[in-house]
Amino acid sequence: MINNLNELEVLKIAQGIEEEGLRFYTEAMKRENNPQLKEIFKMLADEEKMHAELFSNMYKEAREASVKDDEYIFDEATSAYLRALSDTAVFNTNGITNSRLIEVVDTKDALLIGIQAEKDAMLFYTKIYEVSKFETTKEYLKKLIQEESEHLSKLMELYKNL
């Protein structure tokens, strides 16, 4: 039997995904020799850090709201779907990011991993948005989805120009 996730658990997973993204982009920045790409990776790392902090704040707000309203458990199918999305994302809380860093041999590799990670994040956050109960969480997620979309566009443009 699958344990149902609740919004608090999903927000913790999302925070972990952003922290893994921070780790990846920081390491990619350290390995990069091209100053322009180094700056892009630094910017992405900084934004992942801000996103992790935002999820931490969202978690605190949702925790306070959930004390008053305990009907925030997602159904079994939604919980299984969200868990599968987070477990297979490029940046996930199972430490796959560290093994992906070993695979990076050049800038194109790092950009391809970043592109896939941004797609994963958009899919995950879109699904959370669809099932989220708290309007504050939805507002934050809408902004994050837009930012991840901008990251994706930027990474794809960089990749095309290499």
DATA-V74530 format. One record per pair of residues at least 4 apart in sequence whose ideal C-beta (glycine too) atoms are under 8 Angstrom apart, sorted by the first residue. I is the first residue (numbers start at 1). GAP is how many residues later the second one is. D is the distance in whole Angstrom. If there is no record, write none. Layout:
i=(I;I)
gap=(GAP;GAP)
d=(D;D)
This chain:
i=(2;2;2;2;3;4;4;4;4;4;5;5;5;5;5;5;5;5;5;6;6;6;6;6;7;7;7;7;7;7;7;7;7;8;8;8;8;8;8;9;10;10;10;10;11;11;11;11;11;11;12;12;12;13;13;13;13;14;14;14;14;14;14;15;15;15;15;15;16;16;16;17;17;17;17;17;17;17;17;17;18;18;18;18;18;18;18;19;19;19;20;20;20;20;20;20;20;21;21;21;21;21;21;21;21;21;22;22;22;22;22;23;23;23;24;24;24;24;24;24;24;24;24;25;25;25;25;25;25;25;26;26;26;27;27;28;28;28;28;28;28;29;29;29;29;31;31;32;32;32;32;32;33;34;34;35;36;37;37;37;38;39;40;40;40;40;41;41;42;43;44;44;44;45;46;47;47;47;48;49;50;51;51;51;52;53;54;54;54;55;56;57;58;58;58;58;59;60;61;61;61;61;62;62;62;62;62;63;64;65;65;65;66;66;69;71;72;72;74;74;74;74;75;76;77;78;78;79;80;81;81;82;82;82;82;82;83;84;85;85;85;85;85;86;86;86;87;87;88;88;89;89;89;89;90;90;90;90;90;90;90;91;91;91;91;91;92;92;95;96;97;98;99;100;100;103;103;104;104;104;105;106;107;107;108;108;108;109;110;111;111;111;111;111;112;112;113;114;114;114;115;115;115;115;115;116;117;118;118;118;118;118;118;119;119;120;121;121;121;122;122;122;122;122;123;124;125;125;125;125;125;126;126;126;127;128;128;128;129;129;129;129;132;132;132;133;134;135;136;137;138;139;140;141;142;143;144;145;146;147;148;149;150;151;152;153;154;155;156;157;158)
gap=(74;77;78;81;76;69;70;71;72;75;4;5;8;68;69;73;74;77;78;4;60;66;67;68;4;55;59;65;67;125;126;127;130;4;51;54;55;58;64;4;4;64;72;118;4;44;47;48;51;126;4;43;47;4;69;73;80;4;41;72;110;111;114;4;37;40;41;44;4;76;77;4;69;72;74;75;76;103;104;107;4;30;31;33;34;37;73;4;29;33;4;71;72;73;75;76;77;4;23;24;27;30;70;76;96;100;4;23;26;27;30;4;74;75;4;66;67;73;76;77;89;90;93;4;16;17;19;20;23;89;4;15;19;4;74;4;13;73;76;82;86;9;12;13;16;73;79;5;6;9;75;78;5;4;73;4;4;4;70;121;4;4;4;114;115;118;4;69;4;4;4;70;107;4;4;4;100;104;4;4;4;4;93;96;4;4;4;86;90;4;4;4;4;78;79;82;4;4;4;73;75;76;4;10;72;74;75;4;4;4;69;71;4;6;64;62;61;62;4;5;8;57;4;4;4;4;53;4;4;4;46;4;42;45;46;49;4;4;4;35;38;39;42;6;7;38;5;7;4;32;28;31;32;35;6;7;10;23;26;27;30;5;6;26;29;30;4;5;4;4;4;4;4;4;13;6;10;5;6;9;4;4;4;55;4;51;54;4;4;4;44;47;48;51;4;47;4;4;37;41;4;37;40;41;44;4;4;4;30;31;33;34;37;4;33;4;4;23;27;4;23;26;27;30;4;4;4;16;19;20;23;4;15;19;4;4;9;13;9;12;13;16;5;6;9;4;4;4;4;4;4;4;4;4;4;4;4;4;4;4;4;4;4;4;4;4;4;4;4;4;4)
d=(6;6;5;7;7;5;6;7;6;4;5;6;8;8;5;8;4;6;6;7;7;5;5;7;6;5;7;5;8;6;6;7;7;7;6;6;6;6;8;6;6;8;6;6;6;6;5;4;6;7;7;8;6;6;8;5;6;7;5;8;7;7;7;6;5;4;6;7;6;7;4;7;7;6;5;6;7;8;7;7;6;5;8;4;4;6;8;7;7;5;6;4;6;7;8;8;4;6;8;8;4;8;4;8;6;7;6;5;4;5;6;6;6;8;6;8;6;5;7;7;7;8;7;6;5;8;4;4;6;7;7;8;5;6;5;6;5;8;7;4;7;5;4;5;6;7;7;5;4;6;6;7;8;6;7;6;7;6;6;7;6;6;6;7;8;6;6;7;6;6;6;7;6;7;7;6;7;7;6;7;6;6;6;7;7;7;6;6;7;6;7;7;6;7;6;5;6;7;6;7;6;8;6;8;5;8;6;7;8;6;6;8;6;5;8;8;5;8;4;5;7;6;7;6;6;6;5;6;6;6;7;6;7;6;7;8;6;6;6;7;6;5;6;6;7;6;6;6;7;8;7;4;7;6;7;7;7;6;5;4;5;8;6;5;7;7;6;7;7;6;7;8;7;7;6;6;8;4;5;7;6;7;6;6;6;7;6;6;6;6;5;6;4;7;7;7;6;6;8;5;7;6;5;6;7;6;6;6;5;8;5;4;6;6;6;6;6;8;5;6;6;5;6;7;7;6;6;5;5;5;7;7;8;6;7;6;8;6;6;4;7;7;5;5;7;8;7;6;7;6;6;7;6;6;7;6;6;6;7;6;6;7;6;6;6;6;6;6;6;6;7)
